[in-house]
Amino acid sequence: MTVLLPARRLLLVHAHPDDESINNGATMARYAAEGAHVTLVTCTLGERGEVIPPELRHLAGAALGAHRRGELSAALRELGVADLRLLGGAGRYGDSGMMGIPDNEDPACFWQADLDEAARSLVEVILGVRPQVLVTYDDDGGYGHPDHIQAHRVAMRAVELAAEQGHRIEKVYWNRVPRSVAEAAFARLQDDLPSLPFAKSASLADVPGVVDDERITTAVDGSAHAAAKAAAMRAHATQIDVAEPYFALSNELAQPLFTTEYYELVRGRAQPGETDLFAGIATGETS
């Protein structure tokens, strides 16, 4: 039996539950609503995340990972995304913790994963879904987290291996935020801070992927899906506290919640003034 895949197919590769909603929630909701096939690959279950609600702080390790998997499923329902894959299967790769701590040396953590082995698991997804577009982090993981860096490495290696096996991904993007947009958003935050439940503001350095404006190739307007993004972020209740249009992580520092999401095209040909990740791609159903 031949199964037809939707004309547009988008694959996102993220390190932990919640990364997808913070970085790409509006993008995912937009394309899902437009009928594209959106696939999320999450590499770990975030077993070492810091828990915000006091009533959930008893969760740690595998128990936290199981809880966060449930949060991830709830978040994807808010975004209208049905295709979730856990790299190598649930629990195959453990959360590595922040850079420079002993957890990074755990042989079961994602940071210690064999690159080609992990990439081959991602290639299986790629060959099944046959996406035209892949989104992941830059080579610093956006802010230096080992699991984000490893997700970048695995994604980029899988793009190469998939091409060798007959499927070339046409466009690869890295998550970005233009410096001017971030600066303007933090200026508004300073004015709004007295009315927010957060005592202090984060800084520009706390926002992953901020780069000079000229590096931005693509801006995806997801403002029509702002409510879905905020709801998805709220679903990650162990990790995120949302007070639209702002949010805070476990550090309790407010930062902007962006509903136009920005990207840097690193493989493929950018169209002038791109507002669509599929710009310039001849899409059609495939089997």
Secondary structure per residue as TSV (DSSP state, phi and psi in degrees):
chain	resnum	aa	ss	phi	psi
A	1	M	-	360.0	129.8
A	2	T	-	-87.5	129.8
A	3	V	-	-107.8	122.0
A	4	L	-	-85.4	129.4
A	5	L	B	-90.5	149.1
A	6	P	-	-56.9	157.8
A	7	A	S	-62.4	-37.1
A	8	R	-	-113.1	132.1
A	9	R	E	-135.6	120.2
A	10	L	E	-117.4	130.0
A	11	L	E	-118.0	129.8
A	12	L	E	-118.6	136.9
A	13	V	E	-117.6	117.2
A	14	H	E	-128.5	160.2
A	15	A	S	-83.5	-45.6
A	16	H	S	-135.9	158.6
A	17	P	T	-59.0	135.2
A	18	D	T	104.6	-27.9
A	19	D	H	-59.7	-37.9
A	20	E	H	-64.4	-40.1
A	21	S	H	-73.5	-40.3
A	22	I	H	-66.8	-47.3
A	23	N	H	-82.0	-39.8
A	24	N	H	-135.1	15.2
A	25	G	H	-57.2	-44.0
A	26	A	H	-69.0	-39.0
A	27	T	H	-62.2	-47.1
A	28	M	H	-62.4	-44.5
A	29	A	H	-63.8	-40.4
A	30	R	H	-61.9	-50.6
A	31	Y	H	-69.8	-35.8
A	32	A	H	-62.1	-42.6
A	33	A	H	-64.8	-29.9
A	34	E	T	-84.4	-0.2
A	35	G	T	94.8	4.4
A	36	A	-	-71.8	155.0
A	37	H	E	-88.7	115.6
A	38	V	E	-109.7	121.0
A	39	T	E	-115.3	130.1
A	40	L	E	-110.6	127.2
A	41	V	E	-107.3	122.2
A	42	T	E	-111.1	129.3
A	43	C	-	-87.0	-28.0
A	44	T	-	-138.8	171.1
A	45	L	-	-98.8	6.4
A	46	G	-	68.1	40.1
A	47	E	T	-65.9	-15.2
A	48	R	T	-108.1	13.9
A	49	G	-	-67.2	151.6
A	50	E	-	-85.7	131.9
A	51	V	-	-94.7	132.1
A	52	I	-	-82.9	-56.6
A	53	P	S	-67.1	129.4
A	54	P	G	-55.7	-35.8
A	55	E	G	-71.3	-9.5
A	56	L	G	-113.1	3.5
A	57	R	T	-71.6	-6.8
A	58	H	T	-74.1	-15.2
A	59	L	-	-75.9	133.6
A	60	A	-	-157.4	159.2
A	61	G	H	57.4	-133.8
A	62	A	H	-61.2	-36.1
A	63	A	H	-64.8	-40.4
A	64	L	H	-66.7	-41.6
A	65	G	H	-59.4	-43.2
A	66	A	H	-64.1	-40.2
A	67	H	H	-65.4	-42.2
A	68	R	H	-69.5	-29.0
A	69	R	H	-62.9	-40.4
A	70	G	H	-64.3	-39.9
A	71	E	H	-61.2	-40.5
A	72	L	H	-62.9	-43.4
A	73	S	H	-61.8	-41.3
A	74	A	H	-65.1	-40.4
A	75	A	H	-62.8	-42.7
A	76	L	H	-67.2	-31.8
A	77	R	H	-62.0	-39.9
A	78	E	H	-64.1	-33.0
A	79	L	H	-86.3	-9.6
A	80	G	T	78.0	22.6
A	81	V	-	-105.5	127.0
A	82	A	-	-107.3	-15.8
A	83	D	E	-103.0	95.2
A	84	L	E	-110.6	130.5
A	85	R	E	-123.4	136.6
A	86	L	E	-102.3	119.7
A	87	L	T	-55.1	120.2
A	88	G	T	73.8	3.4
A	89	G	S	99.5	157.8
A	90	A	T	-57.9	125.1
A	91	G	T	81.5	4.3
A	92	R	S	-62.4	-40.0
A	93	Y	S	-121.6	127.7
A	94	G	B	-86.8	154.7
A	95	D	-	-59.4	135.1
A	96	S	-	-92.4	-7.2
A	97	G	-	72.7	178.9
A	98	M	S	-71.3	157.2
A	99	M	T	-61.0	136.7
A	100	G	T	91.3	8.2
A	101	I	S	-107.1	161.6
A	102	P	G	-58.3	-27.4
A	103	D	G	-57.9	-25.4
A	104	N	G	-61.6	-21.2
A	105	E	G	-92.3	-3.0
A	106	D	-	-63.5	120.8
A	107	P	T	-61.7	-17.8
A	108	A	T	-89.2	-4.6
A	109	C	B	-83.5	160.5
A	110	F	G	-64.9	-34.5
A	111	W	G	-59.3	-30.2
A	112	Q	G	-93.1	3.2
A	113	A	S	-65.4	145.3
A	114	D	-	-67.1	124.5
A	115	L	H	-60.8	-49.1
A	116	D	H	-68.4	-35.6
A	117	E	H	-62.7	-47.7
A	118	A	H	-64.8	-40.0
A	119	A	H	-63.7	-37.6
A	120	R	H	-63.5	-34.7
A	121	S	H	-63.5	-38.7
A	122	L	H	-71.0	-35.3
A	123	V	H	-60.2	-37.5
A	124	E	H	-57.0	-41.8
A	125	V	H	-65.8	-46.1
A	126	I	H	-59.1	-45.2
A	127	L	H	-69.4	-26.1
A	128	G	H	-78.2	-40.3
A	129	V	H	-91.4	-32.3
A	130	R	-	55.2	57.2
A	131	P	-	-70.2	148.0
A	132	Q	S	-86.7	-24.1
A	133	V	E	-130.0	136.7
A	134	L	E	-126.1	138.0
A	135	V	E	-122.1	132.4
A	136	T	E	-153.7	-163.6
A	137	Y	-	-89.5	171.3
A	138	D	-	-80.6	-176.5
A	139	D	T	-71.0	-10.4
A	140	D	T	-98.7	4.8
A	141	G	T	68.1	16.5
A	142	G	T	88.1	-42.0
A	143	Y	T	-152.8	17.3
A	144	G	-	91.5	6.9
A	145	H	-	-72.0	133.4
A	146	P	H	-59.2	-36.6
A	147	D	H	-69.8	-32.1
A	148	H	H	-70.7	-40.9
A	149	I	H	-62.6	-43.6
A	150	Q	H	-66.9	-37.1
A	151	A	H	-60.7	-41.9
A	152	H	H	-58.8	-49.3
A	153	R	H	-61.9	-44.4
A	154	V	H	-64.4	-44.1
A	155	A	H	-62.6	-46.2
A	156	M	H	-68.5	-36.8
A	157	R	H	-67.3	-39.8
A	158	A	H	-64.5	-34.9
A	159	V	H	-58.9	-43.3
A	160	E	H	-65.3	-47.1
A	161	L	H	-66.4	-38.4
A	162	A	H	-64.0	-37.8
A	163	A	H	-62.9	-38.4
A	164	E	H	-65.0	-25.6
A	165	Q	T	-100.5	12.5
A	166	G	T	107.0	-1.4
A	167	H	-	-123.4	115.2
A	168	R	-	-98.1	120.2
A	169	I	-	-75.7	126.3
A	170	E	S	-76.7	-33.2
A	171	K	E	-139.1	132.5
A	172	V	E	-120.4	127.6
A	173	Y	E	-119.5	149.2
A	174	W	E	-108.9	144.0
A	175	N	E	-65.1	134.7
A	176	R	E	-143.8	163.3
A	177	V	E	-136.3	124.0
A	178	P	E	-67.6	138.0
A	179	R	H	-56.4	-41.3
A	180	S	H	-63.9	-38.2
A	181	V	H	-66.7	-43.7
A	182	A	H	-64.2	-42.6
A	183	E	H	-62.8	-43.1
A	184	A	H	-64.8	-39.0
A	185	A	H	-66.8	-37.2
A	186	F	H	-72.6	-29.6
A	187	A	H	-64.7	-42.2
A	188	R	H	-64.7	-38.6
A	189	L	H	-60.5	-39.9
A	190	Q	H	-59.8	-38.8
A	191	D	H	-69.4	-35.0
A	192	D	H	-88.7	-13.9
A	193	L	G	-53.9	-40.3
A	194	P	G	-60.2	-23.0
A	195	S	G	-95.0	0.6
A	196	L	S	-98.2	159.0
A	197	P	S	-80.3	6.6
A	198	F	-	-106.1	135.5
A	199	A	S	-75.3	-32.1
A	200	K	E	-135.9	163.9
A	201	S	E	-97.0	145.8
A	202	A	-	-69.6	-179.4
A	203	S	-	-118.8	171.1
A	204	L	G	-56.6	-33.0
A	205	A	G	-67.3	-17.5
A	206	D	G	-83.7	-7.8
A	207	V	S	-94.8	119.2
A	208	P	T	-66.6	141.9
A	209	G	T	78.5	17.2
A	210	V	E	-72.0	127.8
A	211	V	E	-140.2	166.1
A	212	D	-	-60.0	146.1
A	213	D	G	-56.3	-34.1
A	214	E	G	-66.3	-14.6
A	215	R	G	-83.5	-13.5
A	216	I	-	-76.0	126.4
A	217	T	-	-104.4	-22.7
A	218	T	E	-146.6	132.4
A	219	A	E	-122.7	117.8
A	220	V	E	-102.0	112.5
A	221	D	E	-77.3	108.4
A	222	G	-	-110.8	20.1
A	223	S	G	-60.2	-29.7
A	224	A	G	-67.2	-14.1
A	225	H	G	-117.2	22.9
A	226	A	H	-59.7	-42.0
A	227	A	H	-64.3	-38.5
A	228	A	H	-65.4	-41.8
A	229	K	H	-62.9	-46.2
A	230	A	H	-62.0	-40.2
A	231	A	H	-66.2	-39.0
A	232	A	H	-64.0	-41.0
A	233	M	H	-65.2	-39.5
A	234	R	H	-62.9	-30.8
A	235	A	H	-62.4	-26.4
A	236	H	-	-86.7	60.3
A	237	A	T	-66.6	-26.0
A	238	T	T	-68.5	-23.1
A	239	Q	T	-114.1	-24.6
A	240	I	-	-132.7	136.2
A	241	D	E	-114.7	118.4
A	242	V	E	-107.1	131.0
A	243	A	E	-137.6	85.5
A	244	E	T	-49.6	138.2
A	245	P	T	-94.3	40.1
A	246	Y	E	-132.9	168.3
A	247	F	E	-154.9	167.9
A	248	A	E	-140.5	149.9
A	249	L	-	-95.0	-161.4
A	250	S	T	-67.1	-14.5
A	251	N	T	-78.6	-5.3
A	252	E	-	62.9	23.0
A	253	L	E	-101.3	124.1
A	254	A	E	-69.3	141.2
A	255	Q	E	-145.4	160.8
A	256	P	E	-70.0	147.1
A	257	L	-	-102.4	108.8
A	258	F	-	-87.9	132.3
A	259	T	S	-109.4	-14.6
A	260	T	E	-95.1	125.8
A	261	E	E	-113.3	142.6
A	262	Y	E	-118.8	151.4
A	263	Y	E	-144.0	154.9
A	264	E	E	-116.3	119.5
A	265	L	E	-75.8	124.9
A	266	V	E	-116.3	-13.6
A	267	R	E	-141.5	130.9
A	268	G	S	110.7	-177.5
A	269	R	-	-110.4	121.6
A	270	A	-	-79.1	142.7
A	271	Q	-	-91.7	148.4
A	272	P	T	-58.2	130.4
A	273	G	T	60.2	41.2
A	274	E	B	-57.0	133.8
A	275	T	-	-127.2	10.7
A	276	D	-	-142.9	125.6
A	277	L	T	-62.6	-22.5
A	278	F	T	-95.3	7.0
A	279	A	T	-55.6	131.7
A	280	G	T	83.9	-0.9
A	281	I	-	-99.0	129.8
A	282	A	-	-81.2	104.8
A	283	T	-	-98.2	150.1
A	284	G	-	-167.9	159.7
A	285	E	-	-62.7	148.0
A	286	T	B	-139.0	159.5
A	287	S	-	-111.7	360.0
